[in-house]
Amino acid sequence: MILKVQHNLDRIINHLEPVKEFANIHMVAWLCDNLYEKFVDEKIRNEINGFNDVNSAIQLFFNQDNAPPNLIKKHPNLYKHILHEKTFYLENLEDKLYLTADELMQEFQRINIPKAESLNINVREFMKEKKNHEVEAAAKIIGTMSKSRDQEKLIVVEYGDGKGYLTTRLSLEYNLKTLGIDGNVNNTLEAEIRNEKLTKIWKHLVKKGAERSNVKSPIIDETKLNPNNYKTISSLIYADTNLNKLVENAFPDQDISELCLIGLHACGNLSSNSLKHFVSNDKIKLLMNVSCCYNLLFEEFTIDYFNNKERKIDKENDYGFPLSDFLRKKKYSIGRNARMLATQSMERIVHQVNRPDESLYHRAIFEKVLRERFRKGKEIHVFTLGKIRRVKNLEDYLRRACERLEITYDLTPEELEKLEKEHLYDKELMTFHYFVRLLYARTIETIIHLDRYLYLLENNIKHVYLVRIFDSVISPRNLAIVGIKD
């Protein structure tokens, strides 16, 4: 399996290398640096000659999974490019390296892990539909994994526990002892309050869930609904954090011999550190991690720009990518903007027919104004403008952006009107450019996940799985890495 993963990683990174600069561009400079001409293939650009062409090309993106013949005929090179790029997505690789949730359950049976008894009903516990979908799917997998261990001596630990959605579900439905660790004190306090409330009304929630599902309500043994099964603490997690000590402090009277380490959308380096702890800590026998926020990963072989001084200090000791010896020997890097790109979901955008936010266009216009009016003949410095919310129009954006940078807004109404008319076509072209670049998002995400998968294989973890556990439209960050030791 190691050779298969290495082969596929090699194929993907060799493909991505010539376009890595494109993946790492900042759309802020789209107008000023002529990024469309520089990075979009000439054959594709030759198919775009005016408003009608750019709009039909955008429609091809939205209909890429069932493209109408007229759009394919009009944009053959673009369609060929879309199909080719998708061959580097995890689900389309030469070797099948991932499982579905159902296939994972079958694999558990094959290695003699009995399926955990779950309620099999939709228990809505003060969560949005997206979070409910994620918690139910993740809890089912973790509940089953836990059957491979002595549950009396097992503690389930979640890094990035948030408000305790998953850990409280595991303690109530599967009667597991759980510890939620989160860096935000307010989250920790809210999680404790939520757990107390849920424990009191769990039986009622189960009954209502059974009614919605039109099934007989399960019998709930209230003597097992112990609010002390769930503990929570506030702590930041680093590669050298002593997890065993944190668990012992939370469960001082518990005979703890085994741990299950989980993370549901553990942000940035938190997922990488979870894998490092799983490899190095003999007590951690089980792992289930779903990651997110790849832009916040610390890369070993690239220099990232961060404003936060504390994050710069963290970076000196904690590298989140690459993890595998295979990519570390290559000194492989992705780049921050490319990792930011990997957080975006083509599936959701296509499903919802979403164009990029107008702020992308507004920011590019503002950059042009900055360079032409305020930085002319001067050294161009990096300005971190940040998001400007609830913008009414371009003028509103420009005024507020100038105010934020302490610059006097001095465009006349005539100049503003000319600026808008001059770049009306550019606005559509920028949208098209955005979609061409977006094709690389899943390719980059695949590299990150295969690196982690390979890292566990290199460290002789007996059972390692990449699992697509959520609906990609509901929850775009839907890949879990599952590990089971002897």
C-alpha positions, 0 to 999 in steps of 0.5 A: 500500500505504501508504494501505491500511495507514493506512486499516486502522490508522485503523479499528483505533485508532478502534475501540480508543479507547473501550475503551483504558481497559478494556485498560489496567486492572490486574486487581489492583483488580478487586474494589476498583474494581468493574471488571466493572460499569464496563467490561463492556457492560451487554447482556453483563452481563445475560446473566450471572446466576449460576454456570451463566451465567458458566460457560456464557459461559466455555465460549463463549470456549473454543468460539468458533471452533465455538460450539454453538447453545445457547451462542450462544442463551444469550449472543447479545450476548457472541457478537456481541461476540466476532465483532465484535472479531475483525474487527480482527485482522490476518487479518480486516482489510478488506485482506489485509496479511500472507502465510503462509510458503508465500506468502512463498516464492512471493513470493521466486520472483516477485522472482527469489530462488531457494529455498535448499537446505535439509535438509528434515528435522527436526534436533533439536539440544538444543532444546525442540519449540517452539524447534525449530519456530521455528528451522526455519521462520525458518532456511528464510526467512533461508536463502532471503533470503540467496540474493539476495546475495553470500554470501561478503560477507554477514554475518547478525547476530542481535540477542538471540541468546540461546544461538545457536539460530538463528545456529548453524543458519544457519551449519551448514545454510546455510553462512552467516557469522553474528554473535550479539549478546546483552546477557547474557554467560552466554548468549554463553558458552553459545552459543559452547560449544553451537556447538563441540559442534554442529559436531562432531556435526552430521553425526550429527544430520543422519543421525538426522534423516533416519532419523526423517523416513524419507528418505535422509541428505543428503551433508554436506561436512564441509570446510564445517562451519567453527566460525568461521562463527559468532561471538558477542559480548555487547553491549546494542543501542540506536538509536545503536549502531554495528553496523558496528563490532561486525561489523568487530571480530568479523570483522576479516579479512572483506570485509563489504559487506552485512548481514542483520539478524535477530531471533527473539523480540527483546524489547521495544525490541530489535525497534524498534531493529532496524527503525531500524538497517535503515532507517538503515544502508546495509550492512543489506540484509535484515531478518527480525524476530519480536518479543515482550515488547510490555510492555517497549517504550518509548512516546513518548507515554505515561508508563510506570512502571518500577522499574529506573532504568537503563530510565528512562534508556534511555527518554529516548533510545530510543522503540520505539512508535510508529515510523511518521510516521502514528502519531507525528503523531497522538501515539498511545499504547497504554499499558503494561497494554494492551501487556502484554495484547497478549503473551497468546495467545487461540489457545493459551488456547482450544486448551489450555482454560486458565483464568487462574492463581489468583494473579490472584484471590488478588492481587485478594483481597489488594488488598481486604485491603490497602485495608480493613485496612491502608490505611483512611483513608490515601493508597493507594500503588502496591505492586509485589508481584511473583510469589509462586510455588508457592502452596498456597491463599489463606491461603498467598498472603495470608501470604506477600504480607504478609510480602513487604510487611512487614505483619503477617498477622492474619486469623482462620480465621473471617475467612478462611473468610468472605472465601473464601465471600463471593468464590466467585462473584466468582472465576468472574466475574473469570475471565469478565471476564479473557476479555472483556478478552483479546479486545483482545490481538490487536487491540493486537498488530495495531496494533504490527505495522502501525505497524512495517510502515508505518514501513518502507513510509514509508522506501521499503524496496522489499520489505516483508512481514508474515509469519505464519511459526509455528503460533500454538498452538505459538508465539503470537508468530508474526508476522515482518516481512521487508524486502529493499532493492535 
